[in-house]
């Protein structure tokens, strides 16, 4: 989990549903490793409250009453390329995450609104995303079906289990505990995954590259 001694992760929330915005704010404020810079009810409010450089991560509703959350996220990330964007939606927006693709400075993550108010999921996702990982909604990740003929389809069942957990933001140590494996076994699985998927050690983040391939090469039931 996040180290409360290190600098807190500065989080902004953009959500037009009052109840959810309040719940997310209260949840984030309850963790000593997070600093809630502010909570905005829409696009105009966010532009006022969150100048470039004020946030490390923004939780961004896709559909805002006064604008489009994706367009706002792109605008904010262009103004601050280090900003991490995590989309929130009541619907499956995995394809939307794919379409954003390489048009942004950092890959985006996605949580369903239902998952976002689960404390463990929210904290794990923010922590992992702040460390450079790409996070996909756990419920949709578990329901994802691998497309035949893709590199991901060549993974063994054990390797696919590991990749699903990585996509959900679990650390190697936690994935090992969940699967009843040693940490070394999980690390070995990851190296095998990278080899099967053609991911080079020269990639800036093999972990992110593997999750993005999982995203592109699966479909939800």
PAZAPA-4460 file (N, C-alpha, C; in steps of 0.05 Angstrom, whole numbers, plus 32768, in hexadecimal, padded with zeros to 4 digits):
% residues 221
    n_x    n_y    n_z   ca_x   ca_y   ca_z    c_x    c_y    c_z   seq   type   mol
   8011   7FE8   8000   8000   8000   8000   8011   8019   8000     1      X     A
   8004   8030   7FFD   8013   8049   7FFB   8021   8050   8015     2      X     A
   8038   805B   8013   8048   8062   802A   8040   807E   8032     3      X     A
   8035   8080   804B   802B   809A   8054   8042   80AD   805A     4      X     A
   805B   80A3   805B   8072   80B5   8060   8079   80C5   8047     5      X     A
   8076   80B9   8030   807D   80C6   8017   8068   80DC   8010     6      X     A
   806F   80EC   7FFD   805C   8102   7FF5   8042   80F6   7FEC     7      X     A
   802C   8101   7FF5   8011   80F6   7FEE   800C   80FA   7FD0     8      X     A
   7FFB   80E8   7FC6   7FF2   80EA   7FAA   7FDC   80FF   7FA9     9      X     A
   7FE0   8113   7F99   7FCC   8129   7F97   7FB6   8120   7F83    10      X     A
   7F9E   811E   7F8D   7F88   8113   7F7E   7F72   8129   7F7A    11      X     A
   7F68   812A   7F61   7F51   813B   7F5B   7F3A   8129   7F52    12      X     A
   7F22   8131   7F58   7F0A   8121   7F51   7EF8   8133   7F40    13      X     A
   7EF0   8128   7F28   7EDD   8136   7F17   7EC6   8124   7F12    14      X     A
   7EB0   812A   7F1F   7E98   8118   7F1F   7E7F   8129   7F23    15      X     A
   7E6C   8127   7F11   7E54   8138   7F13   7E3E   812D   7F24    16      X     A
   7E40   8114   7F2D   7E2C   8109   7F3F   7E35   8110   7F5C    17      X     A
   7E24   811F   7F69   7E2B   812A   7F83   7E33   8114   7F97    18      X     A
   7E22   80FF   7F98   7E27   80EA   7FAC   7E41   80DB   7FA7    19      X     A
   7E46   80D4   7F8E   7E5F   80C6   7F87   7E77   80D8   7F8C    20      X     A
   7E75   80F1   7F84   7E8B   8104   7F89   7E92   8105   7FA6    21      X     A
   7E7D   8107   7FB7   7E81   8108   7FD4   7E8D   80EE   7FDF    22      X     A
   7E84   80D7   7FD5   7E8E   80BD   7FDE   7EAC   80BA   7FD6    23      X     A
   7EB2   80C1   7FBD   7ECE   80BF   7FB4   7EE0   80D1   7FC4    24      X     A
   7ED6   80E9   7FCA   7EE6   80FC   7FDA   7EEB   80F2   7FF6    25      X     A
   7ED6   80E8   8002   7ED9   80DD   801E   7EEC   80C5   801E    26      X     A
   7EEA   80B3   800A   7EFB   809C   8009   7F18   80A4   8006    27      X     A
   7F1D   80B6   7FF3   7F39   80BE   7FEE   7F45   80CD   8006    28      X     A
   7F34   80DD   8013   7F3E   80EC   802A   7F44   80DA   8042    29      X     A
   7F39   80C2   8042   7F3D   80B0   8058   7F58   80A2   8057    30      X     A
   7F66   80A5   8040   7F80   8098   803E   7F97   80AC   8042    31      X     A
   7FA9   80A6   8054   7FBF   80BA   805A   7FD2   80BE   8042    32      X     A
   7FD2   80AC   802F   7FE4   80AF   8018   7FD9   80BF   8002    33      X     A
   7FC0   80C9   8005   7FB3   80D9   7FF0   7FAD   80F5   7FFA    34      X     A
   7FB0   8108   7FE9   7FA8   8124   7FEF   7F93   812C   7FDA    35      X     A
   7F7A   8130   7FE3   7F65   8139   7FD1   7F67   8157   7FCD    36      X     A
   7F70   815E   7FB5   7F74   817B   7FAF   7F59   8188   7FAC    37      X     A
   7F45   817A   7FA1   7F2B   8185   7F9D   7F19   8171   7F8F    38      X     A
   7EFF   8178   7F8F   7EEB   8168   7F81   7EDA   817B   7F70    39      X     A
   7ED9   8176   7F56   7ECB   8187   7F43   7EB2   817A   7F39    40      X     A
   7E9D   818A   7F35   7E83   817F   7F2D   7E81   817E   7F0E    41      X     A
   7E94   8189   7F00   7E93   8189   7EE3   7EAC   8194   7ED6    42      X     A
   7EAA   8198   7EBC   7EC2   81A0   7EAD   7ECB   81BC   7EB5    43      X     A
   7EB8   81CF   7EB5   7EBF   81EB   7EBC   7ECB   81ED   7ED8    44      X     A
   7EBF   81DF   7EEA   7EC8   81DE   7F06   7EE4   81D3   7F08    45      X     A
   7EE9   81BD   7EF9   7F04   81B1   7EF9   7F19   81C3   7EEF    46      X     A
   7F13   81D2   7ED9   7F27   81E4   7ECE   7F2F   81FA   7EE1    47      X     A
   7F1C   8202   7EF2   7F22   8216   7F06   7F31   820B   7F1E    48      X     A
   7F2A   81F3   7F27   7F35   81E7   7F3F   7F50   81DA   7F3B    49      X     A
   7F56   81D0   7F22   7F6E   81C0   7F1E   7F80   81CC   7F09    50      X     A
   7F8F   81E1   7F0F   7FA3   81EB   7EFC   7FB8   81D7   7EF7    51      X     A
   7FC6   81D8   7EE0   7FDB   81C5   7ED9   7FF0   81C4   7EF0    52      X     A
   7FF8   81AB   7EF7   800C   81A7   7F0C   8000   81A4   7F27    53      X     A
   7FE6   81A7   7F2A   7FDA   81A5   7F45   7FD3   8189   7F4D    54      X     A
   7FD2   8176   7F3A   7FC9   815B   7F3F   7FDE   8147   7F36    55      X     A
   7FDE   812F   7F43   7FED   8118   7F39   7FDA   8106   7F29    56      X     A
   7FC1   8104   7F33   7FAE   80F2   7F27   7F92   80FE   7F28    57      X     A
   7F83   80FB   7F13   7F67   8104   7F13   7F54   80ED   7F0E    58      X     A
   7F40   80EA   7F1E   7F2A   80D7   7F1A   7F15   80E6   7F0A    59      X     A
   7F11   80DD   7EF1   7F01   80ED   7EDE   7EE8   80DE   7ED4    60      X     A
   7ED1   80E9   7EDA   7EB8   80DF   7ED0   7EB8   80E2   7EB1    61      X     A
   7EB0   80CE   7EA3   7EAF   80D0   7E85   7E9A   80E4   7E7C    62      X     A
   7E82   80E2   7E87   7E6B   80F3   7E7E   7E66   8108   7E93    63      X     A
   7E6C   8121   7E8D   7E67   8137   7E9F   7E50   8148   7E95    64      X     A
   7E42   8155   7EA8   7E2B   8164   7EA0   7E31   817C   7E8E    65      X     A
   7E4A   8186   7E90   7E51   819D   7E80   7E68   8198   7E6D    66      X     A
   7E6C   817E   7E66   7E82   8178   7E54   7E89   815B   7E53    67      X     A
   7E9E   8155   7E44   7EA7   813A   7E41   7EC0   8135   7E52    68      X     A
   7EBF   8121   7E63   7ED5   811C   7E75   7EEE   8113   7E66    69      X     A
   7EEB   8105   7E50   7F03   80FD   7E41   7F11   8116   7E35    70      X     A
   7F01   8128   7E29   7F0D   8140   7E1E   7F1B   8151   7E34    71      X     A
   7F0E   8152   7E4B   7F1A   8161   7E61   7F34   8153   7E6A    72      X     A
   7F34   8139   7E6C   7F4C   812A   7E74   7F63   812F   7E61    73      X     A
   7F5C   812E   7E47   7F71   8133   7E32   7F7C   814F   7E35    74      X     A
   7F6B   8163   7E39   7F73   817E   7E3C   7F85   8182   7E55    75      X     A
   7F7D   8175   7E6B   7F8C   8178   7E84   7FA7   816A   7E81    76      X     A
   7FA8   8153   7E74   7FC1   8145   7E71   7FD4   8152   7E5E    77      X     A
   7FC9   8160   7E4A   7FDA   816F   7E37   7FE7   8186   7E46    78      X     A
   7FD8   8193   7E58   7FE3   81A9   7E68   7FF6   819F   7E7D    79      X     A
   7FF3   8186   7E86   8005   817A   7E9A   800A   815D   7E92    80      X     A
   801E   8158   7E81   8023   813D   7E77   8028   8128   7E8D    81      X     A
   802E   8130   7EA5   8033   811D   7EBA   8019   8114   7EC8    82      X     A
   8003   8121   7EC2   7FEA   811B   7ECF   7FE1   80FF   7EC7    83      X     A
   7FD7   80F0   7EDB   7FCC   80D5   7ED7   7FAE   80D8   7ED6    84      X     A
   7FA1   80CD   7EC2   7F84   80CE   7EBF   7F78   80B2   7EC4    85      X     A
   7F64   80B1   7ED6   7F55   8098   7EDB   7F38   809E   7ED5    86      X     A
   7F2D   8092   7EC0   7F12   8096   7EB9   7EFF   8087   7ECB    87      X     A
   7EE7   8093   7ED0   7ED2   8087   7EDF   7EB9   8086   7ECE    88      X     A
   7EAB   8070   7ECD   7E92   806F   7EBE   7E80   8058   7EC8    89      X     A
   7E66   805C   7EC4   7E53   8047   7ECB   7E52   8031   7EB5    90      X     A
   7E5F   8037   7E9F   7E5E   8025   7E88   7E7A   801A   7E82    91      X     A
   7E7B   8005   7E71   7E95   7FFA   7E68   7EA1   800D   7E54    92      X     A
   7EB7   801A   7E5C   7EC4   802D   7E4A   7EE0   8023   7E42    93      X     A
   7EE4   8008   7E43   7EFE   7FFD   7E3C   7F06   8005   7E1F    94      X     A
   7EF2   8005   7E0D   7EF8   800C   7DF1   7F00   802A   7DEF    95      X     A
   7EF4   803A   7E01   7EFB   8056   7E01   7F18   805A   7E0A    96      X     A
   7F20   804A   7E1E   7F3C   804B   7E28   7F4F   8043   7E11    97      X     A
   7F47   802F   7E01   7F57   8027   7DEA   7F59   803D   7DD6    98      X     A
   7F43   804B   7DD0   7F43   805F   7DBC   7F54   8077   7DC3    99      X     A
   7F57   807C   7DDD   7F68   8093   7DE5   7F85   808D   7DDE   100      X     A
   7F8C   8073   7DE2   7FA6   8068   7DD8   7FBE   8079   7DDD   101      X     A
   7FCD   807E   7DC8   7FE6   808C   7DCA   7FE3   80AA   7DC6   102      X     A
   7FCB   80B4   7DC7   7FC6   80D1   7DC3   7FCA   80E1   7DDC   103      X     A
   7FD2   80D3   7DF2   7FD6   80E1   7E0B   7FF2   80DB   7E16   104      X     A
   7FFB   80EB   7E28   8017   80E8   7E32   801B   80D0   7E44   105      X     A
   8006   80C8   7E52   8006   80B0   7E63   7FED   80A0   7E5E   106      X     A
   7FEF   8085   7E5C   7FD7   8075   7E59   7FC3   807A   7E70   107      X     A
   7FAA   8078   7E69   7F95   807D   7E7D   7F8C   8062   7E8A   108      X     A
   7F80   8065   7EA1   7F75   804E   7EAF   7F56   8051   7EB1   109      X     A
   7F49   803C   7EBA   7F2B   803D   7EBA   7F20   802C   7ED1   110      X     A
   7F0E   8038   7EE1   7EFE   802A   7EF5   7EE1   802F   7EF0   111      X     A
   7ED1   801B   7EF4   7EB4   8020   7EF4   7EAD   802F   7F0D   112      X     A
   7E97   803D   7F0C   7E8F   804D   7F24   7E89   803B   7F3C   113      X     A
   7E7F   8023   7F36   7E7A   8010   7F4C   7E94   8007   7F59   114      X     A
   7EA8   8001   7F4A   7EC1   7FF9   7F55   7ECF   8010   7F63   115      X     A
   7ECB   8029   7F5A   7EDA   803F   7F65   7ED3   8045   7F82   116      X     A
   7EBC   803D   7F8B   7EB4   8042   7FA7   7EBB   802B   7FB9   117      X     A
   7EC9   8017   7FAF   7ED3   8002   7FC0   7EEF   800A   7FC9   118      X     A
   7EF3   800E   7FE3   7F0B   801A   7FED   7F24   800C   7FE3   119      X     A
   7F25   7FF2   7FE6   7F3E   7FE3   7FDE   7F44   7FE7   7FC0   120      X     A
   7F2F   7FE6   7FB0   7F33   7FE9   7F93   7F3D   8005   7F8C   121      X     A
   7F30   8019   7F98   7F38   8035   7F93   7F54   803B   7F9B   122      X     A
   7F5C   8033   7FB3   7F77   8038   7FBD   7F8C   8029   7FAD   123      X     A
   7F86   8010   7FA7   7F99   8000   7F97   7F9D   800C   7F7C   124      X     A
   7F87   8014   7F70   7F88   801F   7F55   7F98   8039   7F54   125      X     A
   7F92   804B   7F67   7FA0   8065   7F67   7FBE   8060   7F6C   126      X     A
   7FC5   804F   7F7F   7FE1   8049   7F85   7FEF   803F   7F6C   127      X     A
   7FE3   802B   7F5F   7FF1   801E   7F49   7FF3   8032   7F31   128      X     A
   7FDD   8041   7F2C   7FDE   8054   7F16   7FF3   806A   7F1B   129      X     A
   7FF5   8072   7F34   8009   8087   7F3B   8025   807D   7F37   130      X     A
   8029   8063   7F37   8044   8058   7F33   8049   8051   7F16   131      X     A
   8036   8059   7F04   803A   8056   7EE8   802B   803F   7EDB   132      X     A
   801C   802F   7EEB   800D   8019   7EDF   7FF3   8022   7ED2   133      X     A
   7FE9   8012   7EC0   7FCE   8016   7EB5   7FBB   8003   7EC3   134      X     A
   7FA5   800E   7ECD   7F92   7FFF   7EDD   7F77   7FFC   7ECD   135      X     A
   7F6D   7FE4   7ECC   7F53   7FDF   7EC0   7F40   7FD5   7ED5   136      X     A
   7F26   7FDB   7ED1   7F12   7FD4   7EE5   7F13   7FB6   7EEB   137      X     A
   7F14   7FAF   7F04   7F16   7F92   7F0B   7F00   7F80   7F02   138      X     A
   7EE7   7F8A   7F04   7ED0   7F79   7EFC   7ED1   7F74   7EDE   139      X     A
   7ED6   7F89   7ECF   7ED7   7F85   7EB2   7EF0   7F75   7EA9   140      X     A
   7F06   7F78   7EB8   7F1E   7F69   7EB2   7F19   7F4B   7EB6   141      X     A
   7F0B   7F44   7ECB   7F05   7F28   7ED0   7EF2   7F1C   7EBB   142      X     A
   7EE1   7F2D   7EAF   7ECE   7F24   7E9B   7ED9   7F25   7E7F   143      X     A
   7EF2   7F2E   7E7C   7EFE   7F31   7E61   7F03   7F16   7E55   144      X     A
   7EFD   7F13   7E3B   7F02   7EFB   7E2C   7F18   7F01   7E18   145      X     A
   7F2C   7EF0   7E17   7F42   7EF4   7E05   7F3A   7EEE   7DE8   146      X     A
   7F41   7F00   7DD6   7F3B   7EFC   7DBA   7F4E   7EE7   7DAE   147      X     A
   7F42   7ED4   7D9F   7F52   7EBF   7D93   7F66   7ECA   7D7F   148      X     A
   7F7D   7EBD   7D7D   7F91   7EC5   7D6A   7FA2   7EDC   7D72   149      X     A
   7F9E   7EE6   7D8B   7FAE   7EFD   7D94   7FC6   7EF2   7DA5   150      X     A
   7FDB   7F02   7DA9   7FF1   7EF9   7DBB   7FE7   7EF2   7DD7   151      X     A
   7FD4   7F02   7DE2   7FCA   7EFC   7DFD   7FBD   7EE0   7DFE   152      X     A
   7FB2   7ED7   7DE8   7FA5   7EBC   7DE7   7FBA   7EA6   7DEA   153      X     A
   7FD4   7EAD   7DE6   7FE9   7E99   7DE8   7FF3   7E96   7E05   154      X     A
   7FE9   7EA6   7E17   7FF1   7EA4   7E33   7FE5   7E8C   7E40   155      X     A
   7FF3   7E80   7E53   7FE8   7E6A   7E62   7FD3   7E75   7E75   156      X     A
   7FC2   7E63   7E80   7FAE   7E6C   7E93   7FBA   7E7A   7EAB   157      X     A
   7FD1   7E70   7EB5   7FDE   7E7C   7ECC   7FE9   7E98   7EC5   158      X     A
   7FF5   7E9A   7EAD   7FFF   7EB4   7EA4   7FE8   7EC8   7EA1   159      X     A
   7FD2   7EBF   7E96   7FBB   7ED1   7E93   7FB0   7EDA   7EAE   160      X     A
   7FB0   7EC8   7EC1   7FA7   7ED0   7EDC   7FB9   7EE6   7EE7   161      X     A
   7FD3   7EE3   7EE4   7FE6   7EF8   7EED   7FE1   7F12   7EDF   162      X     A
   7FDD   7F11   7EC5   7FD9   7F2A   7EB6   7FBF   7F38   7EBE   163      X     A
   7FAA   7F29   7EC3   7F91   7F35   7ECC   7F95   7F44   7EE7   164      X     A
   7FA4   7F38   7EF9   7FA9   7F45   7F13   7FBA   7F5E   7F0F   165      X     A
   7FCE   7F5C   7EFE   7FDF   7F74   7EF8   7FCD   7F8A   7EED   166      X     A
   7FBA   7F84   7EDB   7FA9   7F98   7ED0   7F96   7FA4   7EE5   167      X     A
   7F92   7F96   7EFB   7F81   7FA1   7F10   7F92   7FB0   7F25   168      X     A
   7FAC   7FB3   7F21   7FBC   7FC3   7F32   7FC9   7FB5   7F4A   169      X     A
   7FC8   7F9A   7F4A   7FD4   7F8B   7F5F   7FF2   7F8A   7F5C   170      X     A
   8001   7F8C   7F71   801E   7F8A   7F71   8025   7F6C   7F6D   171      X     A
   803E   7F67   7F66   8047   7F4B   7F63   8043   7F3B   7F7C   172      X     A
   8049   7F48   7F93   8047   7F3A   7FAD   802A   7F33   7FB3   173      X     A
   8018   7F46   7FAE   7FFC   7F40   7FB3   7FF1   7F2C   7F9F   174      X     A
   7FF9   7F2E   7F86   7FF0   7F1A   7F73   7FF9   7EFE   7F7B   175      X     A
   8012   7EFC   7F85   801C   7EE3   7F8E   800B   7ED7   7FA5   176      X     A
   8004   7EE8   7FB8   7FF3   7EE0   7FCE   7FD7   7ED6   7FC4   177      X     A
   7FCC   7EE5   7FB2   7FB1   7EDE   7FA8   7FB1   7EC4   7F98   178      X     A
   7FC7   7EBE   7F8B   7FC9   7EA6   7F7A   7FD6   7E8F   7F88   179      X     A
   7FDF   7E93   7FA1   7FED   7E7E   7FB0   8008   7E77   7FA4   180      X     A
   8016   7E8B   7F99   8030   7E87   7F8D   8045   7E96   7F9C   181      X     A
   805E   7E91   7F96   8073   7EA1   7FA0   8076   7EBA   7F8F   182      X     A
   8082   7ECF   7F9B   8086   7EE7   7F8B   8098   7EE2   7F73   183      X     A
   80AC   7ED1   7F76   80BD   7ECA   7F60   80AE   7EBD   7F49   184      X     A
   809A   7EAC   7F50   808A   7E9F   7F3B   807A   7EB4   7F2B   185      X     A
   806F   7EC8   7F39   8060   7EDD   7F2B   8073   7EED   7F19   186      X     A
   808B   7EF3   7F23   809E   7F01   7F13   80A6   7EF1   7EFA   187      X     A
   80A9   7ED7   7EFE   80B0   7EC5   7EE7   8099   7EC5   7ED3   188      X     A
   8080   7EC4   7EDD   8069   7EC5   7ECB   8069   7EDF   7EBB   189      X     A
   806F   7EF5   7EC8   806F   7F0F   7EBA   8084   7F0F   7EA4   190      X     A
   809C   7F04   7EAA   80B1   7F03   7E95   80A8   7EF2   7E7E   191      X     A
   809A   7EDC   7E84   8090   7ECB   7E6E   807A   7EDA   7E5E   192      X     A
   8069   7EE9   7E6C   8054   7EF8   7E5F   8060   7F0C   7E4C   193      X     A
   8075   7F1B   7E55   8082   7F2F   7E44   808D   7F21   7E2B   194      X     A
   8099   7F0A   7E2E   80A5   7EFB   7E18   808F   7EF3   7E03   195      X     A
   8079   7EE8   7E0D   8064   7EDF   7DFB   8058   7EF7   7DEC   196      X     A
   8055   7F0E   7DFA   8048   7F26   7DEE   805C   7F36   7DDE   197      X     A
   8075   7F2E   7DDD   8089   7F3C   7DCD   8091   7F57   7DD9   198      X     A
   8090   7F59   7DF4   8096   7F72   7E02   80B4   7F71   7E09   199      X     A
   80C2   7F85   7E01   80DF   7F86   7E06   80E5   7F93   7E21   200      X     A
   80FB   7F8B   7E2D   8104   7F97   7E46   810B   7FB5   7E41   201      X     A
   810E   7FBC   7E28   8114   7FD8   7E22   80FB   7FEA   7E23   202      X     A
   80E3   7FDD   7E24   80CB   7FED   7E27   80CC   7FFD   7E41   203      X     A
   80C1   8015   7E40   80C1   8027   7E57   80B4   8019   7E6F   204      X     A
   809E   800B   7E6A   8091   7FFC   7E7F   8084   7FE3   7E74   205      X     A
   8092   7FCC   7E76   8087   7FB3   7E6C   806C   7FAC   7E78   206      X     A
   8069   7FB3   7E92   8050   7FAE   7EA0   8039   7FBC   7E93   207      X     A
   803D   7FD6   7E8C   8028   7FE5   7E7F   8023   7FDA   7E63   208      X     A
   8038   7FD4   7E54   8035   7FC9   7E39   8025   7FAF   7E3A   209      X     A
   8029   7F9E   7E4E   801A   7F85   7E50   7FFD   7F8A   7E55   210      X     A
   7FF7   7F9D   7E67   7FDB   7FA3   7E6D   7FCD   7FAF   7E55   211      X     A
   7FDA   7FC0   7E46   7FCE   7FCC   7E2F   7FC9   7FB7   7E19   212      X     A
   7FDB   7FA3   7E17   7FD5   7F8D   7E04   7FBC   7F7D   7E0D   213      X     A
   7FBA   7F79   7E28   7FA3   7F6B   7E33   7F8A   7F7B   7E2C   214      X     A
   7F8B   7F95   7E2F   7F74   7FA6   7E29   7F6C   7FA4   7E0B   215      X     A
   7F7F   7FA5   7DFA   7F7A   7FA5   7DDD   7F71   7F89   7DD3   216      X     A
   7F79   7F74   7DE0   7F75   7F59   7DD5   7F60   7F49   7DE5   217      X     A
   7F4F   7F57   7DF4   7F39   7F4A   7E02   7F1F   7F59   7DFD   218      X     A
   7F09   7F4B   7E03   7EEF   7F57   7E01   7EDF   7F4F   7E1A   219      X     A
   7ECD   7F60   7E22   7EBD   7F5A   7E39   7EA4   7F49   7E32   220      X     A
   7E9D   7F37   7E44   7E86   7F26   7E40   7E6D   7F37   7E40   221      X     A
***
